[in-house]
C-alpha cells in the first residue's frame, strides 16, 4: 500500500524545519515536496545540515501531494491554501489565517481583509483534545497558535466543568523561536540574553483564539481574559500560568482534599488523551522540550480562592509542528500518536 504523499510550503522557517524533521521519520507518510523561495533549487540537507538524511530539493512550487502543511506567514498562507483546496488536497495550515471564525477579527488583529471568508466556517480549529471528531472529517485544519494551545489546555477542564468565574488571567512565557526565523532586532542574542520582557500589552494576536475557544466551553458566560505574554532567553519552550476564581461550593472539601478533587477533574477530562499529562508538581519547560506533550498542573490558593494552573509545552512541538502532525494523523485516519511518541529531551 502506497504512503500518503505530504508536502511543506515554506520549509525554511522554524515550523517548516521542525515539520520536516518529524515527517522524515513518520512510518505512514512520505515527505515528497518542500518549498522555500529563498532557498529554491538547493538540497534541503545543504541548507539545513541536520536534515541531510532527507533527499529532497527545495522547490519554488509544491509538487504532487495528497496533504500539505502551509507554514507561510499570516495573510500569505491563505493565498497558497485556497487553490490547493480546490484541487482536493487536504491542508493543515500552520498560520493564523483560518483560526478565527469572524472575518472582521482579521482586520482588527492582523490588519488585513481575509481573502476567503467563506472558508472560515469550514476550517476546523486543530486542538484534538477539543475537536477530534471535526478534525477527522476536515479538509482544512487551522493549527492553533502556541500560546493558545498552552493556555486553552490549561483552562479547558475548569471551564467545561463550571467551577470558575469568567474573569481569567493568563501569564505566559515563550522561548525566542516563537518569534520566527526572520531577522528582528528584538530576537538578537545581545537583546534577549539575560533579559525577560512583557510585550503586546495592548492585545496579542493570539488572544482572540483563546477567547473564541474558551467562550465555546463556558455555559452562558462571556469570558474576560487578561493575557500577558513574555519573551524569555531560551530557544524553545513555553509556560502558561493561569489564574481564575473558583466558584464556592462547586468542589467539595478543603485544603488537600479540595486540591485532590480539583486534580481529579483534570484527570477525568484528559483521560485517554495521549499527549496531555496531568502531573503532580509544577512542570518545567524542559519536561516537554522536543516532544508533543503538554504537562498540566492544577492547584488551589486558599488565601485568595484562586485556581492556579501551570502548563508547559514545546512551542515548536505541541505548539506548532507536533500538533500539526497529530492533526494530520487524525485527518488521514491513522493512529494519532504515529511519529510522535518520542519523549522530551533532557538536559
C-alpha positions in Angstrom: 0.0 0.0 0.0 1.5 3.4 -1.0 2.1 6.0 1.6 0.3 9.3 1.7 2.4 12.0 -0.1 2.9 15.1 2.1 4.4 18.5 1.3 5.6 21.5 3.2 5.0 25.0 1.9 7.8 27.2 3.3 10.2 24.7 4.8 12.8 27.3 5.7 11.1 28.8 8.8 11.4 27.2 12.2 8.0 25.5 12.0 8.7 24.2 8.5 12.1 22.8 9.6 10.5 21.1 12.6 7.8 19.6 10.4 10.4 18.2 8.0 12.4 16.7 10.9 9.3 14.9 12.3 7.8 13.9 8.9 11.0 12.3 7.6 10.7 9.5 10.3 6.9 9.1 10.1 6.1 5.5 9.1 2.8 6.2 7.4 3.5 9.2 5.1 6.2 10.2 2.7 7.6 13.7 2.6 7.8 14.3 -1.2 7.9 18.0 -1.7 9.1 21.1 0.1 9.1 24.7 -1.0 11.1 27.8 0.1 11.5 30.8 -2.2 14.8 32.0 -0.6 16.4 28.6 -1.0 14.8 27.2 -4.1 17.0 24.8 -6.1 19.2 23.8 -3.2 19.2 20.5 -1.4 17.4 20.5 1.9 20.4 19.0 3.6 22.7 21.7 2.2 20.6 24.5 3.7 19.9 22.6 7.0 22.7 20.0 7.6 20.8 18.3 10.4 18.3 17.3 7.7 20.9 15.8 5.4 19.1 12.4 5.6 16.2 13.9 3.6 17.0 13.6 -0.1 14.8 16.5 -1.4 15.4 19.6 -3.4 13.7 22.8 -2.1 11.3 23.8 -4.9 9.7 27.1 -5.8 6.3 25.5 -6.2 4.7 22.5 -4.4 4.7 19.2 -6.3 2.1 16.5 -6.4 0.9 15.7 -2.8 -2.2 14.4 -1.0 -1.8 16.6 2.0 0.1 19.9 2.5 1.3 21.8 5.5 1.4 25.6 4.9 4.0 27.3 7.1 3.7 30.6 5.4 3.2 33.8 7.3 -0.3 35.1 8.0 -2.1 36.6 5.0 0.3 34.9 2.7 -0.7 31.4 3.7 -4.4 31.7 2.6 -3.2 32.6 -0.9 -1.3 29.3 -1.1 -4.1 27.2 0.6 -7.1 28.3 -1.5 -6.1 26.8 -4.8 -4.8 23.6 -3.2 -8.2 23.1 -1.5 -9.8 23.4 -5.0 -7.6 20.6 -6.2 -8.8 18.3 -3.4 -5.6 18.5 -1.3 -6.1 18.2 2.4 -4.5 21.2 4.3 -3.0 21.7 7.7 -2.5 25.5 7.9 0.2 26.4 10.4 -0.5 30.2 10.1 -3.3 32.2 11.7 -5.2 32.6 8.5 -8.1 30.2 9.3 -8.1 30.0 13.1 -10.7 32.8 13.7 -14.3 32.3 12.8 -15.0 36.1 12.3 -13.6 37.7 9.2 -13.8 41.1 10.9 -11.3 39.8 13.5 -8.6 39.6 10.9 -8.9 43.3 10.2 -8.8 44.0 13.9 -6.0 41.8 15.0 -3.9 41.2 11.8 -4.7 44.4 9.8 -5.8 42.7 6.6 -9.1 41.8 4.9 -9.4 38.0 4.7 -9.3 36.8 1.1 -11.6 33.8 1.6 -14.0 34.5 4.5 -16.3 31.7 3.2 -13.7 29.2 4.3 -13.6 30.3 7.9 -16.7 28.3 8.8 -15.3 25.2 7.0 -11.9 25.3 8.8 -11.6 23.3 12.0 -9.6 24.6 14.9 -7.0 22.0 15.4 -6.8 21.2 19.1 -7.5 17.5 19.0 -8.5 17.4 22.7 -11.4 19.6 21.9 -12.2 19.0 18.3 -11.1 15.5 17.4 -14.3 14.4 15.6 -14.4 17.5 13.4 -10.7 17.2 12.6 -11.2 13.6 11.4 -13.8 14.9 8.8 -12.0 18.1 7.8 -10.2 19.0 4.6 -8.8 22.2 6.2 -7.5 22.3 9.7 -6.2 25.5 11.3 -3.3 24.6 13.5 -3.6 26.7 16.7 -1.0 29.2 17.9 1.4 28.1 20.6 0.2 30.4 23.3 -3.5 29.4 22.8 -2.6 25.7 22.8 -0.7 26.0 26.1 -3.4 28.2 27.7 -6.5 26.5 26.4 -5.3 23.1 27.6 -4.6 24.6 31.0 -8.1 26.0 31.3 -10.5 23.7 29.4 -11.3 21.3 32.2 -12.0 24.0 34.7 -14.2 26.0 32.3 -16.1 22.9 31.0 -16.8 21.7 34.5 -18.2 25.1 35.5 -16.0 25.6 38.6 -14.5 29.0 37.8 -15.7 32.6 37.3 -15.3 34.0 33.8 -12.6 36.5 34.8 -9.3 34.8 33.9 -5.7 35.9 33.9 -3.0 34.2 31.7 0.6 35.0 32.3 2.6 33.2 29.6 6.3 32.9 28.6 7.9 31.8 25.4 11.3 31.0 24.0 12.7 33.1 21.2 11.9 30.6 18.4 8.3 31.6 18.8 9.1 34.9 17.1 10.1 33.1 13.9 13.3 32.9 11.9 13.2 36.3 10.2 15.9 38.8 11.4 14.4 41.1 14.1 16.2 43.4 16.4 14.3 42.1 19.4 15.4 38.5 18.7 19.2 39.1 18.6 21.2 37.3 21.2 22.5 40.5 22.8 19.0 41.8 23.1 17.3 38.8 24.7 20.2 37.3 26.7 19.8 37.9 30.5 16.5 39.6 29.9 12.8 39.0 30.3 10.2 41.3 28.8 6.5 41.5 28.6 5.1 42.6 25.2 1.8 43.2 23.3 0.2 44.6 26.4 -2.5 46.3 24.3 -3.5 42.9 23.0 -1.6 39.9 21.5 -2.8 38.4 18.2 -3.3 35.0 19.9 -5.8 36.5 22.4 -8.9 36.2 20.1 -8.1 32.5 19.6 -8.1 31.9 23.3 -11.3 33.9 23.8 -13.0 32.1 20.9 -12.3 28.6 22.3 -12.8 29.3 26.0 -16.1 31.1 25.2 -17.3 27.9 23.5 -16.8 26.0 26.7 -18.5 28.4 29.1 -22.2 28.0 29.8 -23.9 31.3 29.5 -20.9 33.4 30.5 -18.6 35.5 28.3 -15.0 35.1 29.5 -13.0 38.2 30.4 -9.4 37.2 29.7 -6.3 39.2 30.5 -3.4 37.7 28.5 0.2 38.9 29.1 2.9 37.2 27.0 6.7 37.4 27.9 9.8 36.6 25.9 12.4 34.7 27.8 16.0 33.9 26.9 15.8 30.3 25.7 15.4 28.8 22.2 12.2 26.7 22.6 9.7 26.1 25.3 6.5 27.7 26.7 4.9 28.0 30.2 1.5 29.4 31.0 0.4 30.4 34.5 -3.4 30.7 34.5 -5.5 32.2 37.3 -9.3 32.3 38.0 -11.6 32.5 41.0 -13.2 29.2 42.0 -16.9 29.4 42.5 -17.7 28.5 46.1 -19.3 25.1 46.6 -18.5 23.8 43.2 -15.8 21.5 44.5 -16.3 19.6 47.8 -13.7 19.6 50.5 -11.0 21.9 51.8 -7.2 22.0 51.8 -5.5 18.9 50.4 -8.9 17.3 49.7 -10.0 20.2 47.6 -6.7 20.1 45.7 -7.1 16.4 45.0 -10.7 16.8 43.9 -9.5 19.6 41.5 -6.8 17.4 40.1 -9.3 14.6 39.6 -11.5 16.9 37.5 -8.4 17.4 35.2 -7.6 13.7 35.2 -11.1 12.8 34.2 -11.2 15.4 31.5 -8.0 14.3 29.9 -8.5 10.5 30.5 -7.3 8.7 27.4 -5.6 11.7 25.9 -2.2 10.6 24.6 -0.4 14.0 24.8 -1.8 15.7 27.8 -0.4 14.7 31.2 -1.9 15.9 34.5 1.2 16.0 36.7 1.8 16.0 40.4 4.1 19.0 40.6 4.6 22.3 38.7 6.2 21.3 35.3 9.3 22.8 33.8 9.6 23.7 30.1 12.4 21.1 29.9 9.9 18.4 30.7 8.3 18.8 27.3 11.2 20.0 25.2 11.4 18.3 21.8 8.1 16.4 22.4 4.4 16.7 21.5 3.4 16.6 25.2 1.6 19.2 27.3 2.1 18.9 31.1 -0.7 20.5 33.2 -0.6 21.1 36.9 -3.8 22.4 38.6 -3.8 23.7 42.2 -5.6 26.0 44.6 -4.6 29.0 46.6 -6.9 29.0 49.8 -5.8 32.5 50.7 -7.3 34.1 47.5 -9.7 31.4 46.5 -7.9 31.2 43.1 -7.4 28.3 40.8 -3.8 28.2 39.6 -2.9 26.1 36.6 0.6 25.8 35.2 1.0 24.2 31.8 4.1 23.6 29.7 4.7 22.7 26.0 7.4 22.9 23.4 6.3 25.9 21.3 7.6 24.1 18.2 6.2 20.8 19.2 2.7 20.7 20.7 2.6 24.4 20.0 3.2 24.0 16.2 4.7 21.1 14.2 4.0 18.3 16.6 0.3 19.2 16.9 0.2 19.8 13.1 1.3 16.2 12.6 -1.2 15.0 15.3 -3.9 16.7 13.3 -2.6 15.1 10.0 -2.8 11.7 11.6 -6.4 12.2 12.6 -7.3 13.5 9.2 -5.7 10.5 7.5 -7.4 8.0 9.9 -4.1 6.6 11.2 -3.2 6.2 14.9 -3.0 9.7 16.4 0.4 9.1 18.1 2.2 7.8 15.0 5.5 9.6 14.6 5.1 11.5 17.8 5.9 9.0 20.5 9.3 10.4 21.4 9.7 11.6 25.0 11.1 15.0 25.8 14.9 15.7 25.5 17.0 16.2 28.7 19.0 18.1 29.6 
